[in-house]
Amino acid sequence: MVKIILHGCNGKMGKMITELCSQDEEIKIVAGIDAFHQGVGEYPVYRDIYNCNITADAVIDFSTAAAVDSLLDYCVEKKLPCVLCTTGLSKEQIDHVDEAAKKTAVLRSANMTLGINLLMKLLKEAAQKLAPAGFDIEIVEKHHNLKVDAPSGTAIALADSINEEMDGAYEYVYDRSKVRQKRDKKELGISAVRGGTIVGDHDVIFAGTDEVITFSHRAYSKGVFAKGAIQAAKFLAGKPAGLYTMSDVIG
């Protein structure tokens, strides 16, 4: 059984992970960290991770960017693998992640869902076959009306997976409203839709002559991100130092 410290245990994602772990015989949360609460419920909760002396196999982090630096230092000190799910990190913090990964196992991905990361692998193969055949590529992402950034990090990650496979041949285009010209063959369009309570929809469109192939991923709840984080923790436990992504988890 994999023993987990849950960093940010009282947030929405932390509560989802707690519920899912309670139904999974392969993993157990042995301690939680949350700046706004401490005590003992299903597991002991500490305000500061440095107050936690409970042995674990890995940390799952769904906290805030402000708490990441201290977490990374703790994981390096304890040689504790870390599944880092917090977003919005600064360049300096990303550099800190890279440094920490030299001393302990750290897993960080733009999207924690198994489906999106499998999709990235499929898009590489599709681009190899379809791009040389003249197919245009467009990405449309949809999210709830409270999301402040656009396009989504996942949309960019999907585009990057294609562009890396095609040796950086594509230029990302986010807005065509000010340019009156036909579409360049080396454009990769990325469009964002915001509305309602959409958790996360991503469509990758390969549009050719008289045929269209669309790869789609729909997230119907944030539970898919929690499930991905749990799978990542199972994978990361016992791994040597290094920087891992969800593509390593799905193999």
Salt bridges, closest charged atoms under 4 A:
ASP24 OD2 - LYS234 NZ 2.68
GLU26 OE1 - LYS234 NZ 2.99
ASP61 OD1 - HIS7 ND1 2.68
ASP69 OD1 - HIS96 ND1 2.64
ASP73 OD1 - HIS96 NE2 3.04
ASP95 OD2 - LYS91 NZ 3.27
GLU99 OE2 - LYS102 NZ 2.89
ASP136 OD1 - ARG183 NH1 3.13
ASP136 OD1 - LYS185 NZ 3.06
GLU138 OE2 - ARG176 NH2 2.71
GLU138 OE2 - ARG183 NH2 2.84
GLU141 OE1 - HIS143 ND1 2.76
GLU141 OE1 - ARG194 NH1 2.77
ASP149 OD1 - LYS147 NZ 3.11
GLU164 OE1 - LYS124 NZ 3.75
GLU187 OE1 - ARG176 NH2 2.89
ASP201 OD2 - ARG218 NE 3.62
ASP203 OD1 - ARG218 NH1 2.94
